[in-house]
Amino acid sequence: MTTPRIGQPVRGSTTGRPLMVALDLLGRRTALRVLWELRGDPLTFRALQDACETNTRLLNTRLAELREAGLVEHAEGGYRLTDEGRRLSEALKPLADWAEKWGDGKR
């Protein structure tokens, strides 16, 4: 699977609009988990693999996609969110709040 790109068809959309590209990228297995685990201090590949409870191949694929999208970078200390990745995390907080309230009604 190739990294989703703005202006190119993605899963669920032939337009390649930014929102659809973002949803395609974030909807890939372990993508959100990687972003979640990197919300704090940088993690080495091995620590990130353990935290995500995933295999080497899948983690390498997701990291490559997230790096190409400009959300994750590898720097001293390991992998970490870029400024854009941190902005995405902030943007997801209202969705997380909504999901908590929605989930309370389902229990």
HUWOJO-V456173 format. One record per backbone hydrogen bond with DSSP energy under -0.5 kcal/mol. CO is the residue of the C=O (numbers start at 1). NH is the residue of the N-H. Records with the same first field share a line. If there is no record, write none. Layout:
# HUWOJO-V456173
CO=NH, NH
This chain:
# HUWOJO-V456173
5=8
10=13
13=10
16=7
17=21
18=22
19=23
20=24
21=25
22=26
23=27
25=28
26=32
28=31, 32
30=34
31=35
32=36
33=37
34=38
36=39
37=40
38=81
43=79
44=48
45=49
46=50
47=51
48=52
49=53, 54
55=59
56=60
57=61
58=62
59=63
60=64
61=65
62=66
63=67
64=68
65=69
66=71, 72
67=70
71=82
73=75, 80
75=78
78=75
79=43
80=73
82=86
83=87
84=88
85=89
86=90
87=91
88=92
89=93
90=93, 94
92=96
93=97
94=98
95=99
96=100
97=101
98=102
99=103
100=104
101=105
103=106, 107
104=107
